[in-house]
């Protein structure tokens, strides 16, 4: 599956298209919605389920701008635009939480997220849905849960997320790779 096919899944869901529109209008410049928003939509579509953002605990809107105002300002504007559980994180300030060096840009930040299938994001720009996937889309499309290189040596975060979020129950076709022996 290509980025165009992922974009088509998002565009085909009124909820996803509306959230992308809200992010473009009320979110920070250069903002992308990532993680479960996109991963779940694709896995639901591949599993014959209608994509649904109602089950998401939050909508992870990420951006990378060292001079941006606090994320709470953007969250308030987004919630005023759409009553959704927005969670805005400026990735230019997120590296200390993870013990990483500063991220060069948003793609570098996404590359450090726990799973390759989650390290993806989408945005609406110039009327088109764009996809950002620093590790590619193969694992997302193959329904594979695999640690990113940043988490490969210690995949506890991936293992914990897999159990806590109940992904195997929701998507029985998931394959888990790279968690053995840890």
ZIKA-V270297 format. One record per backbone hydrogen bond with DSSP energy under -0.5 kcal/mol. NH is the residue of the N-H (numbers start at 1). CO is the residue of the C=O. If there is no record, write none. Layout:
nh: (NH;NH)
co: (CO;CO)
//
This chain:
nh: (6;7;8;9;10;11;12;13;14;17;17;18;19;20;21;22;23;24;25;26;27;27;31;32;33;34;34;35;35;37;38;39;40;41;41;42;43;44;45;46;47;48;49;55;56;59;60;60;61;61;62;62;63;68;73;74;75;76;77;78;79;80;81;82;84;86;87;89;91;91;93;95;97;98;98;99;99;100;109;110;111;112;112;113;116;118;119;120;121;122;123;125;125;128;130;130;132;135;136;141;142;143;144;145;146;147;148;150;151;152;153;157;159;160;161;162;163;164;165;166;167;169;170;171;174;175;177;177;182)
co: (2;3;4;5;6;7;8;10;12;10;13;14;15;16;17;18;19;20;21;22;22;23;28;62;122;32;60;118;120;34;35;35;36;36;37;38;39;40;41;42;43;45;44;52;53;85;34;58;59;87;32;60;89;65;70;70;71;72;73;74;75;76;77;78;82;84;59;61;63;89;90;91;94;94;95;95;96;95;105;106;107;108;109;110;146;115;115;118;132;33;130;123;128;125;123;128;121;119;133;137;138;140;139;175;144;177;114;111;148;148;149;154;155;156;157;158;159;160;161;162;162;166;166;167;171;143;145;175;179)
//
